[in-house]
Amino acid sequence: MALADDEVELAEPALWVRQGAPPVMRRPHRHDDLELNLVHAGRLDYLFGGSYLRVEAGEVALFWGGTPHQLVDPGATPTDVSWVHIPLTEVLSWTLPAEQVAVLLRAWLVVVPATALVRDVAALFTSWHHDVLDGGHSTVVMLEAQAFVRRVLAGVAQDGSDRGRGPGRGRGPTAEPVSAPQSGAAGRAAEMAQFVAEHYRSPITASDVARAVHLSPSHAMTLFKRVVGTTVGTYIARCRVAEAQRLLITSDRTTAEIAHAAGFTAQSSFYDTFRQVCGVAPGDYRRSFR
């Protein structure tokens, strides 16, 4: 299916495509899809798991949407992008090698030049768009998308470096994050998001986040909500849930162990928060991917 701007943040996991200018994103969101972005012109600036990351024209980005992420308005820069979402349940049914699944579920973006993949990536994405709009070729699109994702991941392995962008990750030549705004509300909000991304596994509170950027709790909370569109507490919870999702899919740890590893201090709050964000209990979520 194809989605309009106001539908993107609320979309259920499904195969869908979109082409054109980036949608307006008023707050960070998350989804249980693998997302592919091809930037035809302009750029994409993401607030992704606490870091500002950029995808330039001619690059393909691949990432799991479970990590809270938000597009940042690039201003007057005209941007043209192809987007593809593939349900994570479908991706895991491909039986990818364990090391490739681990790459997909990390809190970062895999970014590669389109020229390193297939001869005409733009034409491929455009054909997927038309096929999904026509409604009769979703199986073909899924097969081609699987081959494309495998090609991206194989290229990462052959390169021998983690060509990802994210907090403290990536050794390749394209792996540097974008400099976040250094002053004003946006800069302070970025510092708070970065602090959360680095410390959410610890029992931090909104007051700890405010203290880290030398602001009073009330001022910090107001500023973060105005810039990011959600509260600090909600942002912390979403980061913890994303980590719990990753561990539920990729490990055999008990739910109690996962709750502790993801930063929850009580089983009850873990279950309540996880169900609120994902719509199902942790055990049901794990079973749905097995």
WOVEN-V930799 format. One record per residue. N is the residue number from 0. NEAR is the number of other C-alpha atoms within 8 Angstrom. D_LAST is the distance of its C-alpha to the last C-alpha in Angstrom with 1 decimal. Layout:
# WOVEN-V930799
{{N:NEAR:D_LAST} {N:NEAR:D_LAST}}
This chain:
# WOVEN-V930799
{{0:8:26.0} {1:9:28.5} {2:9:29.0} {3:7:32.2} {4:7:32.8} {5:8:32.4} {6:8:29.0} {7:9:27.2} {8:7:26.5} {9:6:25.2} {10:7:23.1} {11:5:19.7} {12:11:16.8} {13:9:18.0} {14:10:19.7} {15:11:23.1} {16:14:26.1} {17:10:29.3} {18:9:32.4} {19:8:35.4} {20:8:36.3} {21:9:33.7} {22:8:32.9} {23:8:34.5} {24:9:32.1} {25:7:33.8} {26:8:31.1} {27:13:28.0} {28:8:24.8} {29:9:21.1} {30:9:18.4} {31:10:14.7} {32:13:16.0} {33:13:17.1} {34:13:20.9} {35:11:23.5} {36:11:27.2} {37:14:30.2} {38:17:33.5} {39:11:36.3} {40:11:39.0} {41:11:39.5} {42:12:36.7} {43:13:33.7} {44:12:34.1} {45:12:31.0} {46:13:30.8} {47:14:27.5} {48:15:26.3} {49:15:29.9} {50:15:31.4} {51:13:33.4} {52:13:32.1} {53:10:33.7} {54:12:32.7} {55:10:35.9} {56:10:37.0} {57:11:35.8} {58:12:32.6} {59:13:29.0} {60:13:26.6} {61:12:22.8} {62:12:20.7} {63:15:17.7} {64:12:19.1} {65:10:17.6} {66:13:20.8} {67:14:23.7} {68:12:26.0} {69:12:29.2} {70:12:31.5} {71:9:35.0} {72:6:38.0} {73:8:39.6} {74:4:42.9} {75:4:45.1} {76:7:43.0} {77:7:42.2} {78:13:38.5} {79:12:36.8} {80:13:33.1} {81:14:30.4} {82:11:27.0} {83:11:23.7} {84:13:20.5} {85:13:17.2} {86:12:14.1} {87:11:11.6} {88:8:8.8} {89:8:11.3} {90:11:12.1} {91:10:8.8} {92:6:8.9} {93:7:12.3} {94:6:11.3} {95:7:13.8} {96:6:15.4} {97:6:14.2} {98:6:17.5} {99:9:17.1} {100:10:13.9} {101:9:15.9} {102:7:18.7} {103:9:16.9} {104:9:15.7} {105:8:19.1} {106:9:21.5} {107:12:23.8} {108:10:24.7} {109:11:24.8} {110:13:28.2} {111:10:29.9} {112:9:33.0} {113:11:32.5} {114:9:35.1} {115:6:33.0} {116:10:30.3} {117:7:31.8} {118:5:35.4} {119:7:35.2} {120:10:32.1} {121:8:33.9} {122:7:34.4} {123:8:30.8} {124:9:29.6} {125:9:32.5} {126:8:31.5} {127:10:27.9} {128:12:29.7} {129:8:32.0} {130:12:29.4} {131:15:27.1} {132:8:30.3} {133:7:31.4} {134:8:28.2} {135:6:28.2} {136:9:26.5} {137:10:23.1} {138:6:21.5} {139:7:24.1} {140:11:23.6} {141:8:19.8} {142:8:20.7} {143:8:23.5} {144:8:21.5} {145:10:18.9} {146:8:22.0} {147:9:23.5} {148:8:20.7} {149:8:20.6} {150:9:24.4} {151:10:24.3} {152:9:22.0} {153:8:24.1} {154:8:27.2} {155:11:26.1} {156:8:25.5} {157:6:28.9} {158:6:30.7} {159:6:30.0} {160:9:29.9} {161:10:27.4} {162:14:28.7} {163:13:27.1} {164:14:28.8} {165:15:28.2} {166:10:29.6} {167:4:31.0} {168:10:28.9} {169:12:30.0} {170:9:32.7} {171:9:33.4} {172:6:36.4} {173:6:34.6} {174:12:32.7} {175:8:35.2} {176:10:34.3} {177:8:36.9} {178:5:39.5} {179:8:38.9} {180:8:42.0} {181:7:44.1} {182:7:46.2} {183:7:46.1} {184:9:43.3} {185:10:40.8} {186:11:41.3} {187:12:41.0} {188:12:37.8} {189:13:36.3} {190:10:37.4} {191:14:35.8} {192:11:32.4} {193:11:32.7} {194:11:33.4} {195:12:30.4} {196:11:28.1} {197:9:29.7} {198:8:29.8} {199:13:27.2} {200:11:25.6} {201:6:29.0} {202:8:30.4} {203:8:32.3} {204:7:34.0} {205:10:35.5} {206:7:38.8} {207:8:37.6} {208:12:36.6} {209:14:40.0} {210:10:41.8} {211:9:40.1} {212:9:41.8} {213:6:45.0} {214:9:44.9} {215:8:45.5} {216:10:42.4} {217:6:43.7} {218:8:44.6} {219:10:41.4} {220:12:39.2} {221:8:41.4} {222:10:41.3} {223:16:37.5} {224:11:37.0} {225:8:39.6} {226:9:38.2} {227:11:34.5} {228:10:34.3} {229:11:32.4} {230:10:33.3} {231:10:32.8} {232:8:31.0} {233:8:28.5} {234:11:28.0} {235:10:27.4} {236:9:24.8} {237:11:22.9} {238:13:22.9} {239:13:21.6} {240:12:18.7} {241:11:17.8} {242:10:17.8} {243:12:15.8} {244:11:13.0} {245:10:13.3} {246:11:13.2} {247:14:10.2} {248:8:8.1} {249:7:10.3} {250:6:11.6} {251:6:11.5} {252:8:14.4} {253:6:15.2} {254:9:15.5} {255:7:19.2} {256:8:19.1} {257:12:17.1} {258:14:19.6} {259:11:22.5} {260:9:21.3} {261:12:20.9} {262:11:24.4} {263:13:24.2} {264:9:27.0} {265:8:25.9} {266:9:22.8} {267:6:24.2} {268:9:24.7} {269:11:21.2} {270:10:19.7} {271:8:22.4} {272:10:22.1} {273:13:18.3} {274:11:18.6} {275:8:21.6} {276:8:20.1} {277:7:16.6} {278:7:17.6} {279:9:14.9} {280:10:14.8} {281:12:12.9} {282:7:10.9} {283:8:10.0} {284:11:9.2} {285:10:6.7} {286:7:5.1} {287:7:5.6} {288:8:3.8} {289:4:0.0}}
